Amino acid sequence: MKANKGAPGVDGVTLDEFEKDLKGQLYRIWNRMSSGSYFPRPVRAVPIPKDGGRGTRILGVPTIVDRIAQTVVAGRLEVRTEKIFHVDSDGYRIGRSAIDAVAKCRERCWRDDWVLDLDVEKFFDSCPHDLIVKTVEANTDQKWIVLYVKRWLAAPTHQPDGSLITPGRGTPQGSAVSPVLANLFLHYAFDMWMARNYPDVRFERYVDDAVVHCVSRRQAVILQAAIGRRLEQVGLRLNPAKTKIVYCRDSNRRGSCSAVAFDFLGYTFRPRAAVNKRTGRMFTSFAPAMSQDRLTGKGRQVRRWRIHLRTNHTLADLAERINPLVRGWMNYWGRFYRSQMFGLLRRINAYLASGFHRGDRLLGCRE
């Protein structure tokens, strides 16, 4: 929690305040959990802007006490679930990352001509509680784990206007136990169903974000209908406006389709110019690069830094603040087709140059 710089929940208790009596606080959590008298507080709802300015999503922020308790349960469940999860489920798992999923998706797009880009409508708001509990019961013999999962699912959400809403479905994004519950639910709802019914079809799933690779448009159409029916059986549905069949067009593929691009984990996959390293010749490759939505979102974040107005900061001060963020962006979105990021990086440099020129003018300096 400390590494994630967790914000306070509805009780307003910060990590610094919690740590003033760390031993006593942890003892109280253990005592309540071991006796069955632990009940979670309401979850604080925080609206978070989506990248690209496409509205907001709601992040649920439990109290520090609840996050610690959830982390304990998540750790117990992960010991079991890591042994059973599908090889192509990469979300929030030990030793796996989103980049792993993107890399696999790229290679499979080169192999298979068609992609079914799945979008599960409001997944974290829609999961049926009874089925989530059923998957937990199938993977633990500890009754206290099941008890507290039920209580967390039923915990009310404290809205920004002060009202309380008790959810009938879903698990809040932001809680420490939600990733393992979501993965466990979709392990049975999607991964194992695919393995049983379509064992030769490859896919990548990062929690509720999934891409299925198909050898033909006909296969993609059949799978879209079948997966839609399967999700409806478990209380979910595909978003008809965002789920689509995509043709992985490149220099060697002569077919046609209205959709030749899709987004996956912040990357846009589409036909792109590339160079054959052996011959030096140009060709078209179906490849991923940082999506326009993410570029727009990061551009707005850079503008909010107001670098060009921080004339009282040294370059070392700004570097200490900015470098970890930019390094993280480059490590993730610079892994494939890094040139897509160059405009964003030049924009940061321009803000820095503008700030120092402005500072020189304010100080009466001459070049």
C-alpha positions in Angstrom: 0.0 0.0 0.0 2.8 2.4 0.9 4.5 1.7 -2.4 1.3 2.5 -4.2 0.9 5.7 -2.3 -2.6 4.8 -1.2 -5.1 7.6 -0.6 -7.3 7.7 2.5 -10.8 6.1 2.4 -14.1 7.4 3.9 -12.6 7.7 7.4 -9.9 10.2 6.2 -7.1 8.2 7.8 -3.8 8.6 5.9 -0.9 6.2 5.9 1.2 8.5 8.1 -1.6 8.7 10.7 -2.1 4.9 10.5 1.6 4.2 11.1 1.7 6.3 14.3 0.4 3.2 16.0 1.2 0.6 13.4 1.6 -2.4 15.7 -1.7 -1.6 17.5 -3.6 -1.0 14.3 -2.4 -4.3 12.7 -3.2 -6.2 15.9 -6.8 -4.8 15.8 -7.2 -5.9 12.2 -5.9 -9.4 13.0 -8.1 -9.7 16.1 -11.3 -8.6 14.3 -10.6 -10.9 11.2 -9.8 -13.9 13.3 -12.9 -13.5 15.5 -15.3 -12.9 12.7 -16.2 -9.4 13.9 -14.5 -7.6 11.0 -16.9 -5.5 8.9 -15.7 -3.2 6.1 -16.4 0.5 5.9 -18.1 2.0 2.9 -15.9 2.4 -0.2 -15.2 6.0 -1.3 -16.1 6.6 -4.9 -13.6 8.8 -6.8 -14.3 9.8 -10.4 -11.1 9.4 -12.6 -10.8 11.0 -16.0 -10.4 8.6 -18.9 -7.6 9.0 -21.4 -8.5 11.0 -24.4 -11.1 13.0 -22.5 -13.8 10.3 -22.9 -15.6 10.9 -19.7 -14.8 9.4 -16.3 -14.7 6.1 -14.6 -15.4 5.4 -10.9 -12.5 4.2 -8.7 -13.5 2.7 -5.4 -11.1 3.6 -2.5 -11.4 1.4 0.6 -10.1 2.5 3.9 -6.5 1.6 4.8 -7.8 -1.0 7.3 -9.9 -2.6 4.6 -7.1 -2.6 2.0 -4.8 -4.4 4.4 -7.5 -7.0 5.1 -8.1 -7.4 1.4 -4.4 -7.8 0.6 -4.3 -10.7 3.1 -7.2 -12.5 1.4 -5.8 -11.7 -2.1 -2.5 -13.2 -1.1 -4.1 -16.4 0.2 -6.2 -16.8 -3.0 -3.3 -16.1 -5.3 -1.4 -19.0 -3.9 -4.1 -21.3 -5.3 -5.1 -19.4 -8.4 -1.6 -19.0 -9.8 -1.6 -22.8 -10.2 -4.8 -23.0 -12.2 -4.9 -19.7 -14.3 -4.7 -19.9 -18.1 -1.3 -19.3 -19.7 -2.8 -16.4 -21.7 -4.3 -14.6 -18.7 -1.7 -11.9 -17.9 -3.6 -9.3 -15.8 -2.3 -8.6 -12.3 -0.4 -11.8 -12.0 3.0 -12.5 -10.4 5.8 -12.3 -13.0 3.5 -11.1 -15.8 2.7 -7.7 -17.3 0.6 -5.9 -19.9 3.6 -5.8 -22.1 3.7 -9.6 -22.2 0.1 -9.6 -23.4 0.9 -7.0 -26.1 3.9 -8.9 -27.3 1.9 -12.1 -27.7 -0.8 -10.3 -29.4 1.6 -8.8 -31.9 3.1 -12.2 -32.8 -0.3 -13.8 -33.2 -1.6 -11.0 -35.4 1.3 -11.8 -37.8 0.3 -15.5 -37.8 -3.6 -15.2 -38.1 -5.3 -12.8 -40.4 -8.3 -11.9 -38.3 -8.9 -10.6 -34.7 -12.0 -10.4 -32.6 -11.6 -7.4 -30.4 -13.8 -8.0 -27.3 -15.3 -5.3 -25.1 -17.2 -6.5 -22.0 -19.7 -3.9 -21.1 -19.2 -2.4 -17.6 -17.5 -5.6 -16.3 -16.6 -4.4 -12.9 -20.1 -3.1 -12.3 -21.8 -6.2 -13.7 -20.3 -9.3 -12.2 -23.0 -11.3 -10.3 -22.0 -11.6 -6.6 -23.3 -15.2 -6.3 -21.0 -16.4 -9.1 -18.0 -14.5 -7.7 -18.6 -16.2 -4.3 -19.0 -19.5 -6.0 -15.6 -19.3 -7.7 -14.0 -18.3 -4.4 -15.6 -21.3 -2.6 -14.2 -23.6 -5.3 -10.7 -22.4 -4.5 -10.5 -22.2 -0.7 -11.5 -24.3 2.3 -11.2 -21.3 4.6 -14.6 -20.1 5.6 -13.3 -16.8 6.8 -12.1 -15.9 3.3 -15.5 -16.6 1.8 -17.2 -14.6 4.6 -15.1 -11.5 4.1 -15.4 -11.6 0.3 -19.2 -11.6 0.7 -18.9 -8.6 3.1 -16.6 -6.6 0.7 -18.9 -7.3 -2.2 -21.9 -6.0 -0.2 -20.1 -2.9 1.2 -21.9 0.3 0.2 -20.3 2.9 -2.0 -19.9 6.5 -0.6 -20.7 8.8 -3.5 -19.2 12.3 -3.9 -22.5 13.9 -3.0 -22.5 12.0 0.4 -25.1 9.4 -0.5 -24.6 5.6 0.0 -25.3 3.1 -2.7 -25.4 -0.6 -1.9 -24.3 -2.6 -5.0 -26.2 -5.6 -6.1 -23.5 -6.6 -8.6 -19.9 -6.0 -9.4 -16.6 -5.5 -7.5 -15.2 -2.0 -7.2 -12.1 -1.1 -9.2 -9.4 0.1 -6.8 -9.8 -2.5 -4.0 -6.9 -4.8 -3.3 -9.0 -8.0 -3.7 -10.8 -7.0 -6.9 -8.1 -8.1 -9.4 -7.9 -11.6 -8.1 -11.8 -11.9 -7.9 -12.1 -10.5 -11.5 -9.5 -12.9 -12.8 -11.1 -15.9 -10.9 -14.5 -15.1 -12.3 -13.3 -14.8 -15.9 -11.1 -17.8 -15.5 -14.3 -19.9 -15.4 -16.5 -17.6 -17.4 -14.2 -17.2 -20.4 -10.7 -18.9 -20.2 -11.8 -22.4 -19.3 -14.9 -22.2 -21.6 -12.6 -21.2 -24.5 -10.2 -24.0 -23.7 -13.1 -26.6 -23.7 -15.0 -25.4 -26.7 -12.3 -23.8 -28.9 -8.9 -25.4 -27.8 -7.1 -24.3 -31.0 -8.1 -20.7 -30.8 -5.5 -18.4 -29.2 -6.3 -15.3 -27.2 -4.9 -12.8 -24.8 -6.8 -11.6 -21.7 -5.8 -8.9 -19.4 -8.6 -9.0 -16.8 -11.7 -7.9 -18.8 -9.7 -6.7 -21.9 -9.4 -9.6 -24.4 -8.4 -10.3 -28.0 -9.2 -13.5 -29.9 -7.2 -14.5 -33.0 -9.1 -16.1 -35.9 -8.0 -17.8 -39.2 -11.0 -16.4 -41.1 -13.7 -13.8 -41.0 -16.3 -16.6 -40.8 -14.6 -18.1 -37.7 -14.5 -14.6 -36.1 -18.3 -14.1 -36.7 -19.1 -17.5 -35.2 -16.9 -16.8 -32.1 -18.4 -13.4 -31.6 -21.9 -14.9 -31.4 -20.8 -17.8 -29.2 -18.8 -15.7 -26.8 -21.7 -13.2 -26.6 -24.1 -16.1 -25.6 -21.6 -17.4 -23.1 -21.2 -14.0 -21.3 -24.9 -13.6 -21.1 -25.1 -17.0 -19.3 -22.8 -15.5 -16.6 -24.6 -12.2 -16.3 -22.4 -10.1 -18.6 -22.7 -8.8 -22.2 -20.5 -7.7 -25.0 -20.6 -4.0 -25.9 -22.0 -4.1 -29.4 -20.6 -0.6 -30.2 -17.0 -1.5 -29.2 -16.7 -5.2 -30.0 -15.5 -5.7 -33.6 -13.9 -8.0 -36.1 -10.6 -6.6 -37.5 -8.5 -7.6 -40.5 -4.8 -7.6 -39.8 -3.8 -6.1 -43.1 -0.1 -5.9 -44.1 2.0 -6.2 -47.3 1.3 -9.9 -47.7 -2.5 -9.8 -47.1 -4.7 -8.6 -49.9 -8.1 -8.9 -48.3 -10.3 -6.1 -47.3 -12.4 -5.1 -44.2 -13.9 -1.9 -42.9 -11.9 -2.3 -39.6 -8.2 -2.7 -39.8 -7.2 -1.4 -36.4 -8.0 -2.1 -32.7 -6.8 -0.9 -29.3 -5.4 -3.2 -26.6 -3.9 -2.2 -23.3 -3.1 1.4 -24.5 -1.6 0.3 -27.8 -3.3 0.7 -31.2 -2.7 -2.2 -33.6 -2.9 -1.2 -37.3 -0.9 -1.3 -40.6 2.3 0.6 -40.2 5.4 1.3 -42.3 8.4 -0.8 -41.4 11.9 -1.6 -42.7 13.2 -5.0 -43.4 16.5 -5.1 -41.4 18.1 -7.6 -43.7 17.3 -6.0 -47.1 16.6 -2.4 -46.0 13.3 -2.4 -48.0 10.1 -0.7 -46.8 7.0 -2.8 -46.2 3.7 -2.7 -44.3 3.5 -4.5 -41.0 0.5 -4.9 -38.7 2.1 -3.5 -35.5 1.2 -1.9 -32.2 2.1 1.7 -31.1 1.0 4.0 -28.4 -2.7 4.8 -29.0 -3.9 8.3 -29.8 -6.1 8.3 -26.7 -3.1 7.7 -24.5 -1.1 10.3 -26.4 -3.9 12.9 -25.9 -4.2 12.0 -22.2 -0.5 12.2 -21.5 -0.3 15.5 -23.5 -3.0 17.0 -21.2 -1.0 15.7 -18.2 2.1 17.4 -19.4 0.2 20.7 -19.9 -1.1 20.4 -16.3 2.6 20.3 -15.1 2.9 23.9 -16.3 6.6 23.4 -16.8 7.0 26.7 -18.8 5.8 28.7 -15.7 8.1 27.0 -13.2 10.8 29.6 -13.6 12.0 29.3 -10.0 12.9 25.6 -10.4 16.3 24.4 -11.6 16.6 21.8 -14.3 17.6 19.2 -11.7 14.4 20.0 -9.7 12.3 19.5 -12.8 14.2 16.3 -13.8 13.6 14.8 -10.3 9.9 15.4 -10.7 9.4 14.5 -14.4 11.9 11.8 -15.2 10.3 8.9 -13.3 7.0 9.5 -15.1 8.5 9.9 -18.5 10.8 6.9 -18.0 7.7 4.8 -17.1 5.9 6.0 -20.3 9.0 5.2 -22.4 9.5 1.8 -20.8 5.8 0.8 -21.5 4.8 2.6 -24.7 8.3 2.8 -26.2 8.6 -1.0 -26.3 7.0 -1.2 -29.7 7.2 1.5 -32.5 8.7 4.1 -30.2 8.6 6.8 -32.8 4.9 7.3 -32.1 6.0 8.9 -28.8 8.4 11.4 -30.3 5.9 14.2 -30.7 5.0 13.9 -27.0 8.6 13.9 -25.9 9.4 16.9 -28.1 6.5 18.7 -26.5 8.0 18.2 -23.1 11.4 19.5 -24.3 9.6 22.6 -25.8 8.0 23.4 -22.5 11.3 23.1 -20.7 13.0 25.4 -23.2 10.2 27.9 -23.0 10.4 27.9 -19.2 14.1 28.6 -19.1 13.8 31.4 -21.8 11.0 32.9 -19.7 13.2 32.7 -16.6 16.0 34.5 -18.4 13.7 37.3 -19.5 12.3 37.7 -15.9 15.9 37.9 -14.6 16.9 40.5 -17.2 19.4 38.0 -18.8 20.7 38.4 -22.3 21.8 35.6 -24.6 
